[in-house]
Amino acid sequence: MTSIPKNFKASMQISFKNTSVSTHSPIAKCICSALKPDIDLSSYSREKIKISSDSSNVFIEIWADNIPSLRANINSYLRLINTSYKCITN
């Protein structure tokens, strides 16, 4: 099996510092754990995705071999984060 070069990279930091939600766990950690299964499934795809969090930020790094794939993954994960946030806060 040959390795596909990952020539393009995007790094994102989404902050949840000013949220007024009273939950037992910080929102960023909840969102990170909600996205982990999706990231584990993406290990079979051509892109590489890494996600982590601290108490108030979600960090995502995406590597792809072309710009359209990178853009599609960025949009997908931003939508997933937005949906997760809405589920937690409502």
N, C-alpha and C positions, 0 to 999 in steps of 0.2 A: 504494500500500500504506500502510495506516495503522499507526501505532505504538501498541502496547498499553502502557498505563501500568503500570509495575512498582511497585505501591504497598507491597509487603511485601518485607522483606529479612532474611536470616539470615546471620550471620557466625560461622564456626566455626574454632577452632584446636585441632588434635589434636597432642599432643606425644608424641614418642618418645625422650625424654631418658634414661630409665632402662632401655632395652633392652640386653640382653647378647648381641646377635647380631654375629658377626664377618663383616661383608660389606665389600666394597671400596667401595661407595657407601653413603652414609647412607640409612637406611630411608625417611625422609620424601621424599627426592628420588626414590627408586625408586617409591614409591607415587604421587607426583605425576605422574611420567612414565607410569605404568601407567594412570592415569585420564584423561590428556590426550586420547586418541582418543575416549573416551566424551563428553568435554566438547565436542570439535569436532563430533560428531554432534548434540549438543543445541543447536547454534547454529540449527538449523532449527525448534526448538520455541518455545513461547511464553514459556518461562522463560529467564533469563540466568544463566549460571554462570561463575564465575571461580575458578581454582585456582592456588596458588603454594606454594612451600616454601622453607625454609632448611635448614640442616643437621639440625635435629631437630624441625621442626614442619611440618605441612601446614595451609595456610590455604584455606578455601573460603568464597566469598560466593555467595549465591543470591538472585535477585530473581524475584518472581512477582506475578501480578495478583490472586491469591486465596490464602487460608490453606491450603485443602486441597492445592493444588499445591505450595506451599512446604513443607508437612509431608511430602508424598510424596517430594519431591526430597531433603530432609534425610535421611529414612530410607534412601533408595536409596544416597546417597553414603556414609553411615555404614556400610552393609552392604558396599559396594564396598571401602571402606578396610579394614574388618575382614578381608575375604576376601584382599585384597592382602597385608596384614600376615601372615596365616597362611601364605600361599604363600611369602613371603620367609623367614619364620623356621623353616619346617619343611623 
